[in-house]
Amino acid sequence: MACADYSELEVEEKTDGEKGSLERLPTEKREALNRIRTVIGHSRGIETMIEEERYCIDILKQIAAVQSSLSKLANLLTKDHMRVCVAEAVREGEGEDKIEELVEVLKYLRGS
């Protein structure tokens, strides 16, 4: 199976002091941090299971848990981005750019 090519995905960091939606959504930020910490814990568990040559099905179950957690995190961030960043851009007459930016990243999240 070939690896996905994400080389076209431009990582543009905010350099003008502008922060993302999580700055304004502390509850969602805590939830996002909890989800990524869960992913990290499961990932470490997968590493250990591989080192210990554990049963493949058990490893696959852990991989499924990581994928589910990452999907939930992506959904949370997408929703928050739309609620805050996209809505704000629409109010300021710059919604089309934010929508196109979101559509582009969703292509990579969906693997298409």
C-alpha positions as CSV (number, residue, x, y, z in Angstrom):
1,M,0.0,0.0,0.0
2,A,1.4,3.4,-1.0
3,C,1.7,6.1,1.6
4,A,-0.5,9.2,1.2
5,D,1.3,12.2,-0.3
6,Y,0.8,15.2,1.9
7,S,3.5,17.2,0.3
8,E,0.9,19.6,-1.3
9,L,-0.5,20.4,2.1
10,E,1.0,23.7,3.1
11,V,1.5,24.2,6.7
12,E,1.0,27.9,7.3
13,E,1.7,29.0,10.8
14,K,0.2,32.2,12.1
15,T,3.0,34.7,12.5
16,D,0.9,37.9,13.1
17,G,-0.1,37.0,16.7
18,E,-3.5,35.6,15.5
19,K,-4.6,32.5,17.3
20,G,-7.0,29.8,16.3
21,S,-10.5,29.1,17.6
22,L,-9.3,27.2,20.7
23,E,-8.1,30.5,22.2
24,R,-11.7,31.5,22.6
25,L,-13.1,28.0,23.5
26,P,-11.3,26.9,26.6
27,T,-13.7,23.9,27.2
28,E,-13.0,22.6,23.7
29,K,-9.3,23.2,24.1
30,R,-9.3,21.0,27.2
31,E,-11.3,18.3,25.3
32,A,-8.8,18.5,22.4
33,L,-5.9,18.2,24.8
34,N,-7.5,15.2,26.5
35,R,-8.1,13.5,23.1
36,I,-4.5,14.0,21.9
37,R,-3.2,12.7,25.2
38,T,-5.4,9.6,24.8
39,V,-3.9,9.2,21.3
40,I,-0.4,9.5,22.6
41,G,-1.1,6.9,25.4
42,H,-2.6,4.5,22.9
43,S,0.3,5.0,20.5
44,R,2.8,4.2,23.2
45,G,0.8,1.2,24.1
46,I,0.9,0.0,20.4
47,E,4.7,0.5,20.4
48,T,5.0,-1.7,23.5
49,M,2.7,-4.3,22.1
50,I,4.8,-4.5,18.9
51,E,8.0,-4.8,20.9
52,E,6.4,-7.6,23.0
53,E,5.2,-9.3,19.8
54,R,1.6,-9.3,21.1
55,Y,-1.3,-10.8,19.2
56,C,-2.0,-8.9,16.0
57,I,-5.7,-8.5,16.6
58,D,-5.0,-6.8,20.0
59,I,-2.6,-4.4,18.2
60,L,-5.2,-3.7,15.5
61,K,-7.8,-2.9,18.1
62,Q,-5.5,-0.4,19.6
63,I,-4.8,1.1,16.2
64,A,-8.6,1.4,15.7
65,A,-8.8,3.2,19.0
66,V,-6.2,5.7,17.9
67,Q,-7.9,6.2,14.6
68,S,-11.2,6.8,16.3
69,S,-9.7,9.3,18.7
70,L,-7.9,11.2,15.9
71,S,-11.1,11.3,13.9
72,K,-13.0,12.7,16.9
73,L,-10.3,15.3,17.5
74,A,-10.4,16.3,13.8
75,N,-14.2,16.6,14.0
76,L,-13.9,18.8,17.1
77,L,-11.4,21.1,15.6
78,T,-13.3,21.3,12.3
79,K,-16.5,22.3,14.2
80,D,-14.7,24.8,16.3
81,H,-12.9,26.3,13.3
82,M,-16.3,26.7,11.5
83,R,-18.0,28.2,14.6
84,V,-15.3,30.8,15.2
85,C,-12.9,31.4,12.4
86,V,-15.1,30.7,9.4
87,A,-18.1,32.6,10.9
88,E,-15.9,35.6,11.7
89,A,-14.4,35.6,8.2
90,V,-17.9,35.5,6.7
91,R,-19.0,38.5,8.9
92,E,-15.9,40.3,7.6
93,G,-16.6,39.5,3.9
94,E,-13.7,37.0,3.7
95,G,-15.6,33.8,4.1
96,E,-14.8,32.3,0.7
97,D,-11.0,32.1,1.5
98,K,-11.7,30.4,4.8
99,I,-14.1,28.0,3.3
100,E,-11.6,27.1,0.5
101,E,-8.9,26.6,3.1
102,L,-11.2,24.2,5.1
103,V,-12.2,22.3,1.9
104,E,-8.6,21.8,1.1
105,V,-7.6,20.4,4.5
106,L,-10.7,18.2,4.6
107,K,-9.4,16.5,1.4
108,Y,-6.4,15.3,3.4
109,L,-8.4,14.3,6.5
110,R,-10.7,12.1,4.3
111,G,-7.8,10.7,2.3
112,S,-9.0,11.8,-1.1
